[in-house]
């Protein structure tokens, strides 16, 4: 399935309208459809008015209850997948102010209990030193000072033991020289230090590890409810359970090839010493 980013917002209202029209065409009231789907009438109403976006499982239940033909099922399912995806482009973040993006991320982190980060190319802000953060923002417009400060503030969440964090990094991510060698040694030392926190699991995948799947994108999974995937121009946000489940499966496959604990610390210390 292909789509343009500008479709994403419109698709939610299109999905709501389509579900409402299909129900009316089937001659059902919202209450009768709700009973057929084992849902509440208010839930059906929220779906049809666009106040709440149904996930793919909800949509399939509704379409089965409506006895929708196969071609309608295919079209509406594709629409539902788009409606459960959000595109956030970097230029919009720059215009709004990067520190606002940090507030959004902090909110996601506060709302989540189990957070998983796959880092194929460079460090994430939660693990980064101030110098590393500042260097990573050098290509963004404006004064990055407030964004640096906000990123550093967010790091406090790592010490919340009610949350579990798993970071899986490739060797490239751990060693990519965003800053000079001496500063990279400090950055890698920070990973070693953080790896001792009881609720933090930092795994590294050494170069040369044989894996059938390539490390295509940086992505984060928040519990089992949301996944964000980054590229050069922005990020995709997936909320549909099937998409999130797929990213959880991909994360698990990388996690199984990573070194953790003392084995990871030995590798990190070697890489830090190579920078000194």
C-alpha positions as CSV (number, residue, x, y, z in Angstrom):
1,X,0.0,0.0,0.0
2,X,1.3,3.5,-0.9
3,X,0.1,6.9,0.1
4,X,1.1,10.5,0.4
5,X,1.7,12.0,3.8
6,X,-1.1,14.5,3.3
7,X,-3.5,11.6,3.1
8,X,-3.0,10.6,6.7
9,X,-5.1,13.3,8.3
10,X,-7.9,13.2,5.8
11,X,-8.1,9.4,6.0
12,X,-9.5,9.5,9.6
13,X,-12.6,11.5,8.5
14,X,-12.9,9.4,5.4
15,X,-12.9,6.2,7.4
16,X,-15.6,7.6,9.8
17,X,-17.8,8.7,6.9
18,X,-17.3,5.3,5.1
19,X,-18.3,3.3,8.2
20,X,-21.3,5.4,8.8
21,X,-22.5,5.1,5.2
22,X,-22.0,1.3,5.2
23,X,-24.1,0.9,8.3
24,X,-26.9,3.0,6.9
25,X,-26.7,1.1,3.6
26,X,-27.1,-2.1,5.6
27,X,-30.2,-0.7,7.2
28,X,-28.8,-1.0,10.8
29,X,-29.0,1.5,13.6
30,X,-25.9,2.2,15.6
31,X,-27.3,0.2,18.5
32,X,-28.0,-2.9,16.4
33,X,-24.5,-2.8,14.8
34,X,-23.0,-2.4,18.3
35,X,-24.7,-5.5,19.5
36,X,-23.6,-7.5,16.5
37,X,-20.0,-6.4,17.1
38,X,-20.1,-6.9,20.8
39,X,-19.2,-3.2,21.2
40,X,-21.0,-0.3,23.0
41,X,-23.2,2.0,21.0
42,X,-21.1,5.0,22.1
43,X,-18.0,3.3,20.7
44,X,-19.7,2.9,17.3
45,X,-20.8,6.5,17.5
46,X,-17.3,7.7,18.2
47,X,-16.0,5.7,15.2
48,X,-18.6,7.2,12.9
49,X,-18.1,10.8,14.0
50,X,-14.3,10.6,13.9
51,X,-14.0,11.3,17.6
52,X,-12.1,8.0,17.9
53,X,-10.2,6.1,15.2
54,X,-10.9,2.3,15.2
55,X,-8.0,0.0,14.8
56,X,-7.9,-2.7,12.1
57,X,-9.4,-5.3,14.4
58,X,-12.3,-3.1,15.2
59,X,-12.9,-2.3,11.5
60,X,-12.8,-6.0,10.6
61,X,-15.4,-6.8,13.3
62,X,-17.7,-4.0,11.9
63,X,-17.2,-5.2,8.3
64,X,-18.1,-8.8,9.2
65,X,-21.2,-7.6,11.1
66,X,-22.2,-5.7,8.0
67,X,-21.5,-8.7,5.7
68,X,-19.5,-6.4,3.5
69,X,-18.3,-7.8,0.2
70,X,-14.6,-8.6,-0.3
71,X,-13.8,-5.6,-2.4
72,X,-15.3,-3.2,0.2
73,X,-13.4,-5.1,3.0
74,X,-10.1,-4.6,1.1
75,X,-10.7,-0.9,0.5
76,X,-11.9,0.0,4.0
77,X,-9.1,-2.1,5.6
78,X,-6.5,-0.2,3.6
79,X,-8.2,3.1,4.6
80,X,-8.1,2.0,8.3
81,X,-4.4,1.2,8.1
82,X,-3.7,4.7,6.8
83,X,-5.9,6.3,9.4
84,X,-3.9,4.5,12.1
85,X,-0.7,6.0,10.8
86,X,0.6,9.5,11.4
87,X,3.4,11.4,9.5
88,X,5.4,14.0,11.5
89,X,7.8,15.8,9.2
90,X,10.9,17.5,10.6
91,X,10.3,20.9,9.0
92,X,7.0,21.1,11.0
93,X,8.9,20.3,14.2
94,X,11.4,23.0,13.4
95,X,8.6,25.5,12.8
96,X,6.9,24.6,16.1
97,X,10.1,24.6,18.0
98,X,12.1,21.5,18.7
99,X,11.6,21.8,22.4
100,X,7.9,21.2,21.9
101,X,8.8,17.9,20.3
102,X,10.8,17.1,23.5
103,X,7.7,17.7,25.5
104,X,5.7,15.3,23.4
105,X,8.4,12.6,23.8
106,X,8.5,13.2,27.6
107,X,4.7,12.7,27.7
108,X,5.0,9.4,25.7
109,X,7.7,8.2,28.1
110,X,5.7,9.1,31.2
111,X,2.7,7.2,29.9
112,X,4.6,4.1,29.1
113,X,5.9,1.3,31.3
114,X,7.9,-0.8,28.8
115,X,10.0,1.1,26.3
116,X,12.1,-0.5,23.6
117,X,14.6,1.4,21.3
118,X,16.4,0.0,18.3
119,X,19.3,2.2,17.3
120,X,21.1,1.2,14.1
121,X,23.1,4.3,13.4
122,X,23.6,6.7,16.4
123,X,22.7,7.3,20.0
124,X,19.3,8.4,21.2
125,X,19.0,11.5,23.4
126,X,18.1,9.6,26.5
127,X,21.5,8.0,26.5
128,X,23.6,10.9,25.2
129,X,26.0,13.3,26.9
130,X,25.4,17.0,26.6
131,X,28.2,17.4,24.0
132,X,26.9,14.5,21.9
133,X,23.3,16.0,22.0
134,X,24.6,19.5,21.0
135,X,26.6,18.0,18.1
136,X,23.6,15.9,16.9
137,X,21.5,19.1,16.7
138,X,24.1,21.1,14.7
139,X,22.1,20.6,11.4
140,X,18.8,22.0,12.9
141,X,18.0,25.7,12.5
142,X,18.1,28.2,15.3
143,X,19.7,28.1,18.8
144,X,19.6,24.5,20.1
145,X,20.2,25.4,23.7
146,X,16.6,25.0,24.9
147,X,16.3,21.7,23.1
148,X,19.6,20.4,24.6
149,X,18.3,21.4,28.1
150,X,15.0,19.7,27.5
151,X,16.7,16.5,26.2
152,X,18.8,16.4,29.3
153,X,15.7,16.9,31.5
154,X,14.1,13.9,29.9
155,X,16.9,11.7,31.0
156,X,15.5,11.7,34.5
157,X,12.9,9.2,33.4
158,X,15.6,6.5,33.2
159,X,15.8,6.5,37.0
160,X,12.1,5.7,37.3
161,X,12.2,2.1,38.4
162,X,8.5,1.6,37.6
163,X,9.5,1.6,34.0
164,X,11.6,-0.9,32.0
165,X,13.9,0.4,29.2
166,X,15.6,-1.8,26.6
167,X,18.1,-0.3,24.2
168,X,19.5,-2.3,21.3
169,X,22.4,-0.6,19.5
170,X,24.5,-1.8,16.6
171,X,28.2,-1.3,16.9
172,X,27.9,1.6,14.4
173,X,25.4,3.4,16.6
174,X,27.7,3.1,19.6
175,X,30.8,4.2,17.7
176,X,29.6,6.7,15.1
177,X,31.8,9.7,15.7
178,X,29.3,12.5,16.2
179,X,31.9,14.2,18.4
180,X,35.7,14.0,18.6
181,X,37.4,10.8,19.9
182,X,37.9,11.9,23.4
183,X,34.2,12.9,23.7
184,X,33.1,9.7,22.1
185,X,35.0,7.8,24.9
186,X,33.0,9.7,27.5
187,X,29.8,8.9,25.6
188,X,30.5,5.2,25.5
189,X,31.5,5.3,29.1
190,X,28.1,6.7,29.9
191,X,26.5,3.7,28.2
192,X,28.6,1.4,30.5
193,X,27.5,3.4,33.6
194,X,23.8,3.4,32.6
195,X,23.9,-0.3,31.9
196,X,24.1,-0.9,35.7
197,X,20.7,0.7,36.4
198,X,18.3,-2.1,37.4
199,X,15.5,-1.1,35.0
200,X,17.8,-0.5,32.0
201,X,19.0,-3.2,29.6
202,X,21.5,-2.0,27.0
203,X,22.4,-4.5,24.3
204,X,24.9,-4.1,21.5
205,X,25.2,-6.0,18.2
206,X,28.8,-6.3,17.2
207,X,29.8,-5.7,13.6
208,X,30.0,-9.0,11.8
209,X,27.0,-10.6,13.6
210,X,25.2,-12.8,11.1
211,X,21.6,-11.7,10.8
212,X,19.2,-12.2,7.9
213,X,17.3,-8.9,8.6
214,X,19.0,-5.6,7.9
215,X,18.9,-2.7,10.4
216,X,16.9,-0.4,8.3
217,X,15.4,2.3,10.6
218,X,15.6,3.7,14.1
219,X,12.4,2.8,15.9
220,X,10.8,2.9,19.3
221,X,8.0,0.8,20.7
222,X,6.0,2.2,23.6
223,X,4.4,-0.8,25.5
224,X,2.3,-2.6,22.9
225,X,0.3,0.5,21.8
226,X,2.4,2.7,19.6
227,X,5.6,2.5,17.5
228,X,7.5,5.4,16.0
229,X,9.9,5.0,13.0
230,X,12.4,7.6,12.0
231,X,14.0,8.6,8.7
232,X,15.9,11.7,7.5
233,X,12.8,13.8,6.8
234,X,10.5,12.9,9.7
235,X,8.9,10.0,11.5
236,X,5.9,7.7,11.1
237,X,3.7,6.9,14.1
238,X,1.9,3.5,14.0
239,X,-1.0,2.9,16.3
240,X,-2.7,-0.1,14.8
241,X,-2.0,-3.2,17.0
242,X,-0.9,-5.3,14.0
243,X,1.8,-2.7,13.0
244,X,2.9,-2.3,16.6
245,X,3.1,-6.1,16.9
246,X,5.3,-6.3,13.8
247,X,7.7,-3.9,15.2
248,X,7.8,-5.8,18.5
249,X,8.6,-8.9,16.6
250,X,11.4,-7.1,14.7
251,X,12.8,-5.7,17.9
252,X,12.8,-9.2,19.5
253,X,14.8,-10.6,16.6
254,X,17.5,-7.9,17.0
255,X,17.4,-8.3,20.8
256,X,18.1,-12.0,20.5
257,X,21.4,-11.2,18.6
258,X,22.6,-8.6,21.0
259,X,25.1,-8.9,23.8
260,X,23.9,-7.7,27.3
261,X,25.3,-7.3,30.8
262,X,29.0,-8.0,31.3
263,X,29.5,-9.1,27.7
264,X,28.1,-5.8,26.4
265,X,30.2,-3.8,28.9
266,X,33.3,-5.6,27.8
267,X,32.7,-4.6,24.2
268,X,31.7,-1.0,25.1
269,X,34.9,-0.6,27.2
270,X,37.0,-1.9,24.3
271,X,35.3,0.7,22.0
272,X,35.8,3.5,24.5
273,X,39.4,2.6,25.0
274,X,39.9,2.7,21.2
275,X,38.8,6.4,21.3
276,X,41.2,7.5,24.1
